[in-house]
Amino acid sequence: MILLAIPAIAAAAYYLLAVVAAAVWRKRLAWHGGAGSRPPVSILKPVHGKDPHFYEAIRSHAMQHYKEYEILFGFTDANDPAVAEIERLEREFPRQRIERVLVSSGMPNAKVGVLAELARRARYEVLLVNDSDIAVEPGYLEEVTAPLSDAGIGLVTCLYRARSDSPAAGCEALGIATEFAPSVMVARLLGQAEFALGSTMVFRAETLRRMGGFEAIGKYLADDYQLGKHIRALGLRIEFATVVVETGLGAGSWGQVWRHQLRWSRTIRVSRPLGYCGFGVTQATVWALVAFAGGQWWAGAAALGLRLAAGVMTGAGILRDPRVAPNFWLIPVRDLFGFAVWVCGLFGRQVEWRDQQLKLRADGSILTEPRPTEPRP
């Protein structure tokens, strides 16, 4: 029966490491970029549909306390509902440099095709890419561009928390704050530094040209991971800014959340297969239940206690997510949902993305041409 305690002990060790990583990360929060000149920035925002709280998100970019920057929105459909909101932004901020670009892209990943065109039109040498649903704080641009003063840093990214408008989306948000973010901090602590997050990616246009432009990653679905990997291959470092941004998950149903999480899981698996299998060790709630069932209460309690501690330290303390502390007791429930997603993510390469059905190759590139998703009642 003692063997049933081993997975729980491994999970406890992992989350003890997550607690250490959170403590180390907290020390970085005392630095906030500081004053000084910052380079002009071109913000590249690919748009596909109107995300929840979309106007609030793009407005937060137009309100930045930064000397010189522009915002370029790219889309592939002239009738995209987001266009009206961008026009509204232009009316509210007539002095802000905002450009709308209609793009016809032949790349398997249409989002990357849009980014390639926006990069060609960008006026400035420093480029910033983030998802269309990302909301930022007033000092965001200053925070995320500051690390580029070090010539050895090739890309700057940052953590994010999620805003939700339904119980299902709330479950996903809780997982982002208490499972995903700790995994990022542990990876950094252990020296794994080749990945970037789509919440923010800041880099020099010259670096993009050296890696072959966005065309070099246009066949991959996980474009954020591939961008970080390609820049890291140039011998440049990836750094995390201290700022935390917020993504909007909306009021998704359980089915929508399941499909989104499954796409994420399968994409990670084909991009980093060994790392994905290693996530099995992090399933502390499951292994705690196994230990409890085998009468190994001490191992189960250690795994579950450290799991909760790491989740609250990261979600409430680092990400400043106000929903984590009062809902900490839901973390084990959310973990069971996450475990089911992880198991299903071990199999299959079919994913749903942007109303399309895609099949992935073993290296994470897109195998088939995008097909519209079957309409659901």
KOLDRENRO-492221 format. One line per 2 residues: number of its first residue (from 1); their letters; for each residue x, y, z of C-alpha. Coordinates in nm, 3 decimals. Last residue first. Layout:
BEGIN
NUM) a) X:Y:Z | ...
END
This chain:
BEGIN
377) pr) -2.781:2.398:-3.184 | -2.424:2.347:-3.298
375) pe) -2.293:2.441:-3.640 | -2.027:2.203:-3.781
373) tp) -1.687:2.373:-3.760 | -1.559:2.523:-4.081
371) rp) -1.260:2.342:-4.230 | -0.899:2.463:-4.213
369) et) -0.664:2.286:-4.458 | -0.503:1.983:-4.311
367) li) -0.173:1.911:-4.139 | -0.115:2.218:-3.921
365) sg) 0.228:2.214:-3.760 | 0.268:2.090:-3.403
363) da) 0.570:1.867:-3.468 | 0.362:1.546:-3.468
361) rl) 0.127:1.692:-3.728 | -0.191:1.868:-3.626
359) kl) -0.545:1.836:-3.754 | -0.766:2.143:-3.766
357) qq) -1.140:2.198:-3.740 | -1.229:2.565:-3.767
355) dr) -1.452:2.803:-3.571 | -1.145:2.988:-3.442
353) we) -0.974:2.670:-3.327 | -1.109:2.318:-3.284
351) vq) -0.851:2.044:-3.248 | -0.782:1.699:-3.398
349) rg) -0.448:1.551:-3.299 | -0.564:1.255:-3.091
347) fl) -0.461:1.110:-2.757 | -0.279:1.240:-2.451
345) gc) -0.514:1.539:-2.446 | -0.793:1.311:-2.330
343) vw) -0.594:1.237:-2.013 | -0.512:1.607:-1.960
341) va) -0.875:1.712:-2.006 | -0.988:1.456:-1.747
339) fg) -0.717:1.579:-1.510 | -0.831:1.938:-1.556
337) fl) -1.187:1.849:-1.455 | -1.050:1.674:-1.146
335) dr) -0.830:1.976:-1.075 | -1.132:2.209:-1.084
333) vp) -1.283:2.017:-0.796 | -0.953:2.029:-0.606
331) il) -0.930:2.409:-0.662 | -1.288:2.474:-0.548
329) wf) -1.183:2.524:-0.184 | -0.967:2.817:-0.297
327) np) -1.279:3.009:-0.400 | -1.250:3.306:-0.163
325) av) -0.872:3.330:-0.225 | -0.882:3.283:-0.604
323) rp) -1.151:3.527:-0.713 | -0.956:3.849:-0.652
321) dr) -0.682:3.751:-0.900 | -0.374:3.943:-0.787
319) li) -0.156:3.742:-1.028 | 0.129:3.703:-0.779
317) ga) -0.041:3.682:-0.439 | -0.395:3.568:-0.518
315) gt) -0.328:3.322:-0.799 | 0.031:3.233:-0.717
313) mv) 0.019:3.208:-0.339 | -0.333:3.062:-0.352
311) ga) -0.236:2.788:-0.597 | 0.091:2.707:-0.421
309) al) -0.084:2.670:-0.085 | -0.368:2.462:-0.229
307) rl) -0.131:2.216:-0.396 | 0.091:2.211:-0.087
305) gl) -0.203:2.101:0.126 | -0.327:1.846:-0.128
303) aa) 0.009:1.676:-0.169 | 0.092:1.681:0.203
301) ag) -0.255:1.557:0.300 | -0.236:1.271:0.052
299) aw) 0.109:1.168:0.173 | 0.008:1.178:0.542
297) wq) -0.320:0.997:0.475 | -0.160:0.690:0.321
295) gg) -0.466:0.467:0.377 | -0.464:0.340:0.020
293) af) -0.778:0.535:-0.073 | -0.622:0.847:0.081
291) av) -0.312:0.799:-0.136 | -0.523:0.765:-0.450
289) la) -0.722:1.074:-0.350 | -0.396:1.265:-0.302
287) wv) -0.278:1.143:-0.642 | -0.588:1.287:-0.808
285) ta) -0.562:1.617:-0.620 | -0.190:1.651:-0.691
283) qt) -0.207:1.613:-1.070 | 0.137:1.773:-1.112
281) vg) 0.313:1.443:-1.183 | 0.095:1.388:-1.488
279) fg) 0.218:1.721:-1.622 | 0.540:1.536:-1.709
277) cy) 0.360:1.382:-2.006 | 0.316:1.733:-2.142
275) gl) 0.681:1.819:-2.088 | 0.789:1.509:-2.276
273) pr) 0.556:1.585:-2.567 | 0.645:1.955:-2.605
271) sv) 0.482:2.090:-2.922 | 0.256:1.791:-2.990
269) ri) 0.147:1.777:-2.628 | 0.109:2.155:-2.590
267) tr) -0.127:2.166:-2.889 | -0.320:1.869:-2.755
265) sw) -0.368:2.039:-2.419 | -0.468:2.378:-2.558
263) rl) -0.716:2.223:-2.797 | -0.857:2.016:-2.510
261) qh) -0.889:2.326:-2.292 | -1.082:2.511:-2.560
259) rw) -1.305:2.211:-2.635 | -1.382:2.161:-2.264
257) vq) -1.447:2.531:-2.210 | -1.692:2.536:-2.501
255) gw) -1.871:2.229:-2.373 | -1.893:2.367:-2.020
253) sg) -2.046:2.684:-2.160 | -1.851:3.005:-2.213
251) ag) -1.958:3.329:-2.051 | -1.660:3.546:-2.140
249) lg) -1.301:3.430:-2.111 | -1.150:3.779:-2.095
247) te) -0.773:3.801:-2.054 | -0.597:4.012:-1.794
245) vv) -0.239:4.139:-1.781 | 0.029:4.098:-1.513
243) vt) 0.331:4.332:-1.502 | 0.667:4.206:-1.376
241) af) 0.800:4.144:-1.726 | 0.916:3.792:-1.805
239) ei) 1.239:3.749:-2.002 | 1.335:3.537:-2.300
237) rl) 1.706:3.521:-2.379 | 1.880:3.548:-2.716
235) gl) 2.102:3.280:-2.870 | 1.920:3.283:-3.203
233) ar) 1.751:2.956:-3.104 | 1.575:3.148:-2.824
231) ih) 1.409:3.362:-3.091 | 1.285:3.052:-3.273
229) kg) 1.155:2.888:-2.954 | 0.978:3.204:-2.837
227) lq) 0.805:3.246:-3.171 | 0.719:2.875:-3.176
225) yd) 0.551:2.891:-2.834 | 0.347:3.196:-2.935
223) da) 0.257:3.043:-3.273 | 0.111:2.727:-3.121
221) ly) -0.083:2.640:-3.440 | 0.225:2.607:-3.658
219) kg) 0.245:2.656:-4.036 | 0.310:3.031:-4.019
217) ia) 0.612:2.997:-3.791 | 0.893:3.088:-4.032
215) ef) 0.661:3.322:-4.226 | 0.647:3.539:-3.914
213) gg) 0.989:3.664:-4.014 | 1.291:3.447:-4.095
211) mr) 1.449:3.428:-3.750 | 1.682:3.719:-3.827
209) rl) 1.392:3.933:-3.954 | 1.205:3.889:-3.627
207) te) 1.515:3.987:-3.432 | 1.547:4.304:-3.644
205) ar) 1.184:4.386:-3.571 | 1.271:4.384:-3.201
203) fv) 1.064:4.188:-2.953 | 0.763:4.212:-2.723
201) mt) 0.529:3.916:-2.676 | 0.233:3.959:-2.442
199) sg) -0.068:3.745:-2.346 | 0.036:3.500:-2.617
197) la) 0.288:3.348:-2.377 | 0.651:3.281:-2.467
195) fe) 0.857:2.962:-2.444 | 1.229:2.887:-2.462
193) aq) 1.322:2.946:-2.098 | 1.331:2.618:-1.909
191) gl) 1.586:2.703:-1.638 | 1.434:2.513:-1.346
189) lr) 1.299:2.831:-1.188 | 1.150:2.931:-1.522
187) av) 0.968:2.599:-1.552 | 0.846:2.631:-1.193
185) mv) 0.710:2.978:-1.267 | 0.526:2.861:-1.578
183) sp) 0.381:2.561:-1.393 | 0.262:2.791:-1.114
181) af) 0.080:3.006:-1.374 | -0.096:2.706:-1.530
179) et) -0.224:2.549:-1.211 | -0.361:2.816:-0.974
177) ai) -0.436:3.118:-1.192 | -0.507:2.947:-1.524
175) gl) -0.702:2.667:-1.353 | -0.920:2.916:-1.166
173) ae) -0.992:3.095:-1.493 | -1.103:2.769:-1.654
171) cg) -1.340:2.696:-1.368 | -1.472:3.052:-1.388
169) aa) -1.537:2.997:-1.759 | -1.762:2.706:-1.663
167) ps) -1.931:2.902:-1.385 | -2.000:3.195:-1.619
165) ds) -1.871:3.551:-1.673 | -1.496:3.503:-1.640
163) ra) -1.189:3.724:-1.614 | -0.853:3.554:-1.650
161) ry) -0.507:3.620:-1.507 | -0.191:3.677:-1.706
159) lc) 0.183:3.624:-1.689 | 0.427:3.820:-1.903
157) tv) 0.644:3.814:-2.216 | 0.964:3.986:-2.327
155) lg) 1.168:3.865:-2.624 | 1.527:3.890:-2.745
153) ig) 1.710:3.973:-2.425 | 2.087:3.986:-2.473
151) ad) 2.077:4.351:-2.581 | 1.949:4.452:-2.236
149) sl) 1.741:4.768:-2.287 | 1.480:4.516:-2.402
147) pa) 1.388:4.464:-2.035 | 1.211:4.806:-2.026
145) tv) 0.966:4.733:-2.309 | 0.718:4.533:-2.099
143) ee) 0.697:4.773:-1.805 | 0.678:5.098:-2.004
141) ly) 0.408:4.955:-2.228 | 0.199:4.838:-1.933
139) gp) 0.197:5.158:-1.729 | -0.176:5.222:-1.778
137) ev) -0.277:4.860:-1.697 | -0.366:4.606:-1.965
135) ai) -0.667:4.420:-2.106 | -0.600:4.124:-2.337
133) ds) -0.895:4.007:-2.552 | -0.726:4.077:-2.888
131) dn) -0.426:3.861:-2.808 | -0.086:4.024:-2.778
129) vl) 0.196:4.123:-3.010 | 0.439:4.406:-2.942
127) lv) 0.697:4.518:-3.197 | 0.998:4.743:-3.134
125) ey) 1.151:4.886:-3.453 | 0.867:5.124:-3.532
123) ra) 0.653:5.208:-3.833 | 0.474:4.874:-3.862
121) rr) 0.335:4.797:-4.207 | 0.546:4.487:-4.271
119) al) 0.479:4.367:-3.916 | 0.104:4.404:-3.976
117) ea) 0.131:4.185:-4.286 | 0.318:3.909:-4.103
115) lv) 0.078:3.935:-3.808 | -0.219:3.869:-4.035
113) gv) -0.050:3.559:-4.176 | 0.025:3.449:-3.822
111) ka) -0.347:3.467:-3.742 | -0.426:3.273:-4.059
109) np) -0.228:2.972:-3.940 | -0.214:2.759:-4.254
107) mg) -0.076:3.066:-4.433 | -0.259:3.196:-4.739
105) ss) -0.352:3.529:-4.584 | -0.574:3.801:-4.726
103) vl) -0.544:4.090:-4.483 | -0.771:4.386:-4.410
101) vr) -0.571:4.639:-4.208 | -0.711:4.890:-3.959
99) ei) -0.473:5.159:-3.830 | -0.463:5.353:-3.505
97) rq) -0.226:5.642:-3.424 | -0.396:5.812:-3.131
95) rp) -0.508:6.169:-3.189 | -0.867:6.072:-3.272
93) fe) -0.906:5.864:-2.953 | -1.282:5.823:-2.904
91) re) -1.353:5.818:-3.277 | -1.073:5.572:-3.349
89) lr) -1.195:5.348:-3.068 | -1.545:5.344:-3.220
87) ei) -1.392:5.242:-3.552 | -1.220:4.956:-3.369
85) ea) -1.555:4.855:-3.220 | -1.718:4.853:-3.563
83) va) -1.436:4.636:-3.696 | -1.484:4.375:-3.421
81) pd) -1.800:4.247:-3.589 | -1.587:4.112:-3.880
79) na) -1.755:4.219:-4.203 | -1.427:4.295:-4.382
77) dt) -1.306:3.947:-4.291 | -0.934:3.870:-4.262
75) fg) -0.845:4.100:-3.973 | -0.550:4.313:-3.864
73) fl) -0.545:4.589:-3.604 | -0.238:4.812:-3.584
71) ie) -0.187:5.022:-3.272 | 0.081:5.293:-3.268
69) ye) 0.329:5.415:-3.010 | 0.508:5.724:-2.885
67) ky) 0.535:5.878:-2.539 | 0.366:5.620:-2.319
65) hq) 0.095:5.652:-2.059 | -0.131:5.398:-2.229
63) ma) -0.495:5.487:-2.288 | -0.519:5.337:-2.639
61) hs) -0.412:4.999:-2.503 | -0.682:4.997:-2.233
59) ri) -0.933:5.085:-2.504 | -0.849:4.759:-2.684
57) ae) -0.947:4.555:-2.379 | -1.258:4.751:-2.282
55) yf) -1.375:4.727:-2.641 | -1.333:4.350:-2.645
53) hp) -1.511:4.283:-2.316 | -1.604:3.938:-2.453
51) dk) -1.424:3.881:-2.786 | -1.556:4.034:-3.106
49) gh) -1.458:3.821:-3.401 | -1.109:3.747:-3.529
47) vp) -0.857:4.023:-3.462 | -0.479:4.022:-3.495
45) kl) -0.327:4.296:-3.277 | 0.017:4.434:-3.358
43) is) 0.132:4.710:-3.122 | 0.411:4.917:-3.280
41) vp) 0.635:5.069:-3.015 | 0.854:5.379:-2.993
39) pr) 1.156:5.318:-2.770 | 1.149:5.396:-2.398
37) sg) 1.327:5.682:-2.228 | 1.357:5.677:-1.852
35) ag) 1.150:5.608:-1.546 | 1.127:5.281:-1.360
33) gh) 1.040:4.934:-1.488 | 0.844:4.821:-1.185
31) wa) 1.088:4.635:-0.961 | 0.944:4.520:-0.626
29) lr) 0.764:4.243:-0.814 | 1.086:4.050:-0.866
27) kr) 1.087:3.934:-0.502 | 0.744:3.779:-0.560
25) wv) 0.889:3.553:-0.830 | 1.130:3.392:-0.582
23) aa) 0.843:3.324:-0.339 | 0.628:3.187:-0.622
21) av) 0.912:2.957:-0.732 | 0.955:2.829:-0.376
19) va) 0.582:2.753:-0.353 | 0.598:2.585:-0.695
17) ll) 0.890:2.370:-0.574 | 0.672:2.261:-0.284
15) yy) 0.410:2.197:-0.549 | 0.640:1.957:-0.731
13) aa) 0.750:1.781:-0.414 | 0.387:1.729:-0.311
11) aa) 0.312:1.583:-0.655 | 0.603:1.340:-0.619
9) ia) 0.484:1.244:-0.269 | 0.134:1.189:-0.402
7) pi) 0.269:0.966:-0.681 | 0.465:0.761:-0.421
5) al) 0.186:0.718:-0.165 | 0.017:0.433:-0.350
3) li) 0.343:0.239:-0.324 | 0.295:0.232:0.054
1) m) 0.000:0.000:0.000
END
